């Protein structure tokens, strides 16, 4: 016996692992050394264990990664909210919330009971208000005293929830007595006080029954007192209350109505009220128990009826069995024939087990789901910081773009440069994190998985919406199916093993060469039962293996496949975004580092401009020299030819420098867009804004006198056209008379057309350059020279065939589609403005940039033969639109097939006249939709028409 008065044999040594409240804690038995073995196994198994798929089981033990030390511990799942799990660590007693990625399946050897037990100080209760200061103080006090330390505990009793009620000692110190002396949070239940009784009934756990011979006498007496106390108290209180009221009625007020008597009456009445409430609650519980008893009795009656019905069915089965046996007796089947039939079934089953295509497809889908779920790459953690850094950097750029005065530039540039360093750091962090991700390998694996799944489930239509829990349902269904097959196969194997044992006994008994202990009874015993069991087991497994999926099962499998494909597409998209962001930020990092020490300058551009001015002066001087030599009385032809060669070399050098100038403009404008919006204001002489506003067309260094141009009199109408060479290409210079106002408009229209043309460059004539003359009031547009390539010129000399027309006009439709998508109405589509390159490729020419669409559409050139290309709605005052372009497109198509067409296209009955033309049925249908129908086709719709659908351009 120690100082506690308890023998050491009745004491248990534990170490405290977790404190739950002021009187409750969890602890492990010190003598139990299995915890070390469990920790070693968890360290080995958990990193390679599969992540939890689907919904967890409350009866299984899982492995969870603890947030504090990132180590693995055993746990059970208490509650699930989406992909968050509230777990209890069964070897330590503490709880926390973990994500799905931190929860893994554990093998069978780790599916054992937890080592942590829940202990509670005997004879104490704690307040239910867990948010109160006393509760927190009590818990902290107990934690400081016992957490991580060894205690000797004496077991007093066990609650229904498994909590062990104990007395605890640390050395010679009684922890319970120490708590009682502090008086912070817990109190012993003093027997006999009514208010404490109600509190103890509500807070203390219900104890398991203790046998009478094990109960101390004090507890027995206390229990009896507590059990009888409420009724006696009520009677006494009622009598006291009655006497007090009677005394008041008799006129003894002055003596009994003192302050103490009033307080006693109030206290007694409140106690009586509380006891009545307790009795009412007990009455309600009794009523509920009676109702439950009635329900149970009714359920028992139903079970009795079902039992009687089952007995009748069993009697019927027995009768059928007897009849079957009688039939078999009349027509016996030999053992040999039965074994022969069994052998055939075994052979079929062996082949089926080796190859079950349906099961293989399901297994492949399950394996694919595992790959999709367990090896998924998520958004890098540094992406959020990178986005914030970019946002701050972009704000400084926006401030710079909105700057209007040089006085603000310096401070805004400083702010931009200060935001650059955090951006570089965020970019570096992002690039380093992405470098560690196996993005390419993951993309290859996802592509492989998607290809294999598509090959297996090729007949399944993919849906935009899929069930969120498709994987969980499939895994649960697959697990049940595998368990069912496993059980069926186990039964079959056991039956065949019994048959094999019988055959072995028969073989030993039949062997006459050796002595054997096998008797005739051993061979004949239960042979019919063995054969019947084997046959039934084989038939059961064959029917199970050959059974086809029902609609519900197919739905589960197909939904899982659809979700797998959707998840693959989502992850592929995410990985492509990460890869593109990686490449973009790598390039930006290089640029930021390049300009970190010193900002970009326009020195090279100004140097090129200086060389251009020098070469231009040399070219002018040499042109003057040649002019003077040609006007001299005596011509020196060799010298003139020499000078002309020098002029050609100077001109080529000049054009080369202008090409370099354009490259410098492109580089600087690109820097303006990406990170240096202050450049146009810092270098106003470079006129970067003018270059950007013209979409890169404006080239101020060019001038008319630089070109060796010849007039194109046969094509020049209201404006002169010049044919010349530029950088080895034959070009046409279109001349427009302009003033300051019209110069701005022509630049705007040229830029609008150029941007639309660049969306599909092969379908419309490109604009190569735009410049204004320095010695004349003309603006020049440079375009490629297509010699004799217009439809009008080709149709005059060698008309296109029907097949060639179809190819050329499909190209024209593609060009109109691009222009209309950019909100550009051509309004000048006619045979002189459509070109057939190589008689196969159709492209649209540009238009008069000095005119509006309303002016262009009524140009005298808007005819094809005798067919007017002006839509009827234009004549009614409606503005030009993409639909009027499509009318002109249809008129050109009609002219190409019927050059001498002389009918009118302004009435609803012209389709009768079309039918008399020797035209393809598909072409007639298309022309009707373009020229006559009230709902005219758009360019996109025309390209989908049967007439163009089979043409490759």
Buried (B, 14 or more C-beta within 10 A) or exposed (E): EEEBEBEEEEBBEBBBBBBBBBBBBBBBBEEEEEBEEBBEBBEEBBEEBEBBBEEBEEEEBBBBBBEEEEEBBBBBBEEBEEEEBBBBBBBBBBBBEBEBBBBBBBEEEBEBEBBBBBBBBBBBBBBEEEEEEBBBBBBBBBBEBBBEEEBBBBBBBBBEEEBBBBBBBBEEBBBBEBBBEBEBBBBBBEBEEBEBBBBBBEEBBEBEEBEEEEBEEEBEEBBEEBEEBBEEBBEEBEEBBEEBEEBBEEEEEEEBEEEEBEEBBEEBBEBBEBBEEBEEEEEEEEEEEEEEEEEEEEEEEEEEEEEEEEEEEEEEEEEEEEEEEEEEEEEEEEEEEBBEBBEEBBEBBEEBBEEBEEBEBBEBBBEBBBBBBEBBBEEBEBBEBBEEBBEBBEEBBEBBEEBEEEEBBEEBBEBBEEBBEBBBEBBBBBBEBBEEBEBEEBBEBBEEBBEBBEEBBEEBEEEEEBBEEBBBBBBBBBEEBBEEBEEBBEBBEEBBEBBEEBEEBBEBBEEEEEEBEBEEEBBEEEBEEBBEBBBEBBEBBBEBBEEEBEEEBEBBBBBBBBBBBBBBEEBBEBBEEBBEBBEEBBEBBEBBEEBEEEBBEBEBBBBBBEBBEEBBEBBBEBBEBBEEBEEEEEEEEEEBEEBBEBBEEBBBBBBBBBEBBBEBBEBBBEBBEEBBBBBBBBBEEBBBBEBBBBBBBBBBBBBBBBBEBEEBEEEEEEEBBBBBBBEEEEBBBBBBEBEEEBBEBBBBBBBBBBEBBBEBEBBBBBBBBBBBBEEEEBBBBBBBBBEEBBBBBBBEEEEBEEEBBBBBBBBBBBBBBBBBBBEBBBBBBBBBBBBBBEBBBBBBBBBBBBBBBEEBBEBEBBBBBEBBBBBBBBEEEEEBBBBBBBBBBBBBBBBBBBEEBEBEBEEEEBBEEBEEBEBBEBBBBBBBBBBBEEEBBBBBBBBEBEBBEEBEB
